Amino acid sequence: MHVLKTLAFGLAIGLGVAGARAQTLDCGDDTLCKVEATKVLKVGTKDDYKPWSYRAADGSFAGMEVDLANALGELLGAQVEIVKVNSANRFEFLAQGQIDLMIASATDTAERRRVVGFVHPNYYSSGYNVVLPKKVTATKWEDVASQTICAIQGAWYNKPAQEKFKIELLAFAGTAEVDSAFQQGRCIGVLSDDNMINVMLADPKWADYHMPLPTQDDAPWGIAVRLNDLDKPWGVLVAGAIANWHRSGKLLELEKANGIAESGYLRKMHEALKDHLPAE
C-alpha cells in the first residue's frame, strides 16, 4: 500500500504542477502540462492487433489498449487522439514527439529502455510461440529448426527465436501480410505472442491449426513515455494510473470485456495490489 500511496501522491502533485503551468501555456518539454493545456492526448497504438488494438467495422479504433487510452483521457479531461503505429515505427513516433504515450503491445526490455521510458508497473505480459497446421506434428522447437516461419517486423522475439532455435524468418509489416503469406504456404507457421495465438485459435477459421510448442521467454508489456518524461509528472501520473488499474481490477475487467482469456499476470498483480479489508 505504501507504493500505491506514493504513486497517488505523485499523481496528484503532477496534476497540480501541470495545471498551474498550463495556465501560462509555457509548458516547454513537459508533456503532462501540454496535455492539460491543449486538452488533447495523443496515444500511439496499432490497428491490426485484435483484440488489443484494431479497427472496428466503422473504421474507429477499438480494443483493450484503446480502452486504456480512453481511461487516461477521462482521468485528464482530455480528448484522446489515436495515432496509428506499428511494431517497426512505434518507438520512433514516441521519441520524436508525434505521440504523447505509446500503448502498443510493446514488450518491456532493457534494450528498448535506452530509447523510451517504460512506466512501471507493467500492464500485461506474454511470451512467444508458433502457430502451426495440425498436420505439422512438431512438439519441440528443435523440430522447426531451419524451417521458414512468418513474423511481424520489429517484434522483440524475432531475434532471440532466430538465434536460439535457428529458424528462418520471413517478416512483414502487418498481420494481414503475415496471414496471407502463411495461407499461401510461404512459411510453415507464424511466430507471435502466445496471447495472440490463443485468440487466433479460438476463431473457427483456425480450427486446423494448433500451438504445440512450449511458450518461450514470458515478458511484460509496457506503456511508454519519452525518456525525459519518465521521472517527471507525466511518467508519475501514468504509473499511478496503471497501479490503480491493477488494484481495482480494471485491467481484468477490460480483458474480459474484449474477449481475452484471463491472464495469469493480471490476476497475480490484482491479488498483490488489491485492497484487503481487515477481518471482523
C-alpha positions in Angstrom: 0.0 0.0 0.0 2.9 2.3 0.6 3.9 2.2 -3.0 0.3 3.0 -4.1 0.1 5.9 -1.7 3.4 7.2 -3.1 2.2 6.9 -6.7 -1.1 8.5 -5.8 0.6 11.4 -4.1 2.9 11.8 -7.1 -0.1 11.7 -9.4 -1.8 14.5 -7.5 1.3 16.6 -7.4 1.8 16.0 -11.2 -1.7 17.2 -12.0 -1.3 20.2 -9.7 2.0 21.3 -11.3 0.8 20.7 -14.8 -2.4 22.6 -14.1 -0.6 25.6 -12.8 1.8 25.7 -15.7 -0.9 25.2 -18.3 -2.4 28.5 -17.3 0.5 30.2 -19.0 0.8 27.7 -21.9 4.5 27.7 -21.3 5.0 24.0 -21.0 8.4 23.5 -22.7 9.0 19.7 -22.8 6.6 18.9 -20.0 4.1 16.5 -21.7 1.6 16.5 -18.9 1.4 20.3 -18.9 0.9 20.3 -22.7 -1.9 17.7 -22.4 -3.5 19.8 -19.7 -3.2 23.0 -21.8 -4.5 21.6 -25.1 -6.9 19.0 -23.6 -5.7 16.6 -26.3 -3.9 13.3 -25.5 -2.1 11.6 -28.5 -1.8 7.9 -28.0 0.1 5.6 -30.4 -1.4 2.1 -30.9 -1.8 -0.5 -33.6 -4.7 -1.0 -35.9 -4.2 -4.7 -36.7 -3.7 -6.4 -33.4 -7.2 -7.6 -32.4 -8.4 -7.7 -29.7 -5.9 -5.4 -28.1 -5.9 -2.6 -30.7 -7.6 -2.7 -34.1 -10.1 -1.1 -36.5 -13.7 -1.7 -35.8 -16.2 -2.1 -38.6 -16.9 1.6 -38.7 -13.2 2.4 -39.0 -12.7 3.6 -35.4 -10.0 2.2 -33.2 -11.1 -0.4 -30.7 -9.6 -3.0 -28.3 -8.3 -3.2 -24.8 -5.4 -0.8 -25.3 -7.7 1.8 -26.8 -9.9 1.4 -23.7 -6.8 2.2 -21.6 -6.1 5.3 -23.7 -9.6 6.4 -23.2 -9.4 5.8 -19.4 -6.4 8.1 -19.3 -8.1 10.7 -21.4 -11.1 10.6 -19.0 -8.8 11.0 -16.0 -7.2 14.1 -17.6 -10.4 15.5 -19.0 -8.7 15.4 -22.4 -9.8 14.3 -25.9 -7.9 11.1 -27.0 -6.4 11.2 -30.4 -5.4 7.7 -31.5 -2.3 7.7 -33.8 -1.7 4.5 -35.8 1.7 3.0 -35.2 3.2 -0.4 -36.0 6.0 -2.6 -34.5 8.6 -1.0 -36.7 7.9 2.7 -36.0 6.2 3.0 -32.6 9.4 3.8 -30.7 10.4 6.4 -33.3 7.0 8.1 -33.2 7.2 8.5 -29.4 10.8 9.6 -29.3 10.1 12.2 -32.0 7.1 13.6 -30.1 4.5 12.6 -32.7 2.6 10.9 -29.8 2.5 11.6 -26.0 2.1 8.0 -25.0 2.6 4.5 -26.5 0.2 1.7 -25.7 1.1 -0.7 -28.5 1.7 -4.3 -27.1 5.4 -3.4 -26.6 7.5 -5.8 -24.6 9.5 -4.0 -21.9 13.2 -4.9 -22.5 16.4 -3.4 -21.3 17.5 -2.6 -24.8 14.3 -0.7 -25.5 14.6 1.3 -22.2 17.5 3.1 -23.8 15.1 4.6 -26.4 11.8 5.2 -24.5 10.7 5.3 -20.9 8.7 2.2 -19.9 6.4 3.1 -17.0 6.1 0.7 -14.1 4.1 -1.3 -13.2 3.7 -3.1 -16.5 0.1 -3.6 -17.7 0.3 -7.0 -19.5 2.6 -10.0 -20.2 3.2 -12.6 -22.8 5.8 -15.0 -24.3 6.3 -16.1 -27.8 5.3 -19.2 -29.7 4.4 -20.5 -33.2 1.0 -21.4 -34.6 1.3 -24.4 -36.9 -1.0 -26.5 -39.1 -2.2 -29.6 -37.1 -0.6 -31.7 -39.8 2.8 -30.5 -38.6 3.4 -32.7 -35.6 6.3 -30.8 -34.0 6.4 -30.9 -30.2 9.7 -29.2 -29.5 11.4 -26.1 -31.0 14.2 -28.2 -32.5 11.6 -29.8 -34.8 11.1 -26.5 -36.7 14.8 -25.6 -36.9 15.9 -24.3 -40.3 12.2 -24.0 -41.3 10.7 -20.7 -42.7 8.4 -19.0 -40.2 6.4 -15.8 -40.9 6.6 -12.9 -38.4 5.9 -9.2 -37.8 8.8 -6.8 -38.5 10.2 -5.3 -35.3 8.7 -7.8 -32.9 11.1 -8.2 -29.9 11.1 -12.0 -30.1 12.3 -12.3 -33.7 16.0 -12.1 -32.9 16.0 -14.5 -29.9 13.8 -17.0 -31.7 16.2 -17.0 -34.7 19.3 -17.2 -32.6 18.1 -19.8 -30.1 16.2 -22.1 -32.4 17.8 -21.5 -35.8 14.6 -20.8 -37.6 14.4 -18.8 -40.9 12.1 -15.7 -40.6 10.1 -14.1 -43.3 9.0 -10.8 -41.8 6.2 -8.4 -42.9 5.0 -5.0 -41.7 1.5 -6.1 -40.7 -0.6 -9.1 -39.6 -2.6 -9.1 -42.8 0.6 -9.7 -44.9 1.7 -12.4 -42.4 -1.6 -14.2 -42.6 -1.6 -14.0 -46.4 1.9 -15.4 -46.7 1.0 -18.2 -44.3 -2.1 -19.2 -46.2 -0.1 -19.2 -49.4 2.3 -21.7 -47.9 5.3 -19.4 -47.9 6.1 -20.4 -44.4 5.2 -23.4 -42.2 4.0 -21.3 -39.2 3.6 -17.9 -37.7 5.8 -16.6 -34.8 3.7 -14.5 -32.5 3.0 -13.9 -28.8 1.1 -16.7 -27.1 -1.8 -14.4 -26.1 -2.5 -13.6 -29.8 -2.2 -17.2 -30.8 -4.7 -18.2 -28.2 -7.1 -15.6 -29.6 -6.5 -16.8 -33.2 -7.2 -20.4 -32.3 -10.5 -19.5 -30.7 -11.7 -18.5 -34.1 -13.3 -21.4 -36.1 -11.3 -20.4 -39.2 -8.2 -21.6 -37.4 -9.7 -25.0 -36.4 -7.0 -26.9 -38.4 -4.1 -25.2 -36.5 -2.5 -25.5 -33.1 0.2 -24.3 -30.8 2.1 -27.5 -29.8 5.4 -26.0 -28.8 6.2 -24.7 -25.2 6.0 -20.9 -24.8 9.3 -19.1 -24.5 10.5 -16.0 -22.6 7.3 -14.7 -20.9 7.9 -11.0 -20.6 5.9 -7.9 -19.6 4.3 -5.3 -21.9 4.9 -1.7 -21.0 3.2 1.6 -21.6 5.9 4.1 -22.7 6.6 7.8 -22.4 9.6 9.7 -23.7 12.7 9.1 -21.7 12.8 12.7 -20.4 9.2 12.3 -19.1 9.8 9.1 -17.1 10.5 10.7 -13.8 8.5 13.9 -14.4 4.8 14.4 -13.6 3.7 12.7 -16.8 5.5 9.5 -16.1 4.4 9.5 -12.4 0.8 10.1 -13.4 0.7 7.2 -15.9 2.5 4.9 -13.3 -0.2 5.8 -10.7 -3.0 5.1 -13.2 -1.6 1.7 -14.1 -1.1 0.7 -10.4 -4.7 1.7 -9.7 -6.0 -0.3 -12.7 -4.3 -3.4 -11.2 -5.6 -2.6 -7.7 -9.2 -2.0 -8.8 -9.3 -5.0 -11.2 -10.0 -2.7 -14.1 -7.4 -4.4 -16.3 -9.1 -7.8 -15.6 -12.5 -6.3 -16.4 -11.3 -4.8 -19.7 -9.6 -8.1 -20.7 -12.8 -9.9 -20.2 -14.9 -7.2 -22.0 -12.6 -7.6 -25.0 -13.0 -11.4 -25.1 -9.4 -12.2 -24.0 -8.8 -15.2 -21.8 -7.7 -14.2 -18.3 -4.0 -13.5 -18.0 -2.2 -15.1 -15.0 -0.1 -12.0 -14.8 -3.1 -9.7 -14.4 -4.6 -11.9 -11.8 -1.3 -12.0 -9.8 -0.9 -8.3 -10.0 -4.5 -7.7 -8.8 -4.2 -10.0 -5.9 -0.9 -8.3 -4.9 -2.3 -4.8 -5.1 -6.0 -5.0 -4.3 -7.3 -3.6 -1.1 -7.5 -6.2 1.7 -10.2 -5.4 4.2 -9.4 -6.3 7.9 -11.1 -9.4 9.2 -14.1 -8.6 11.5 
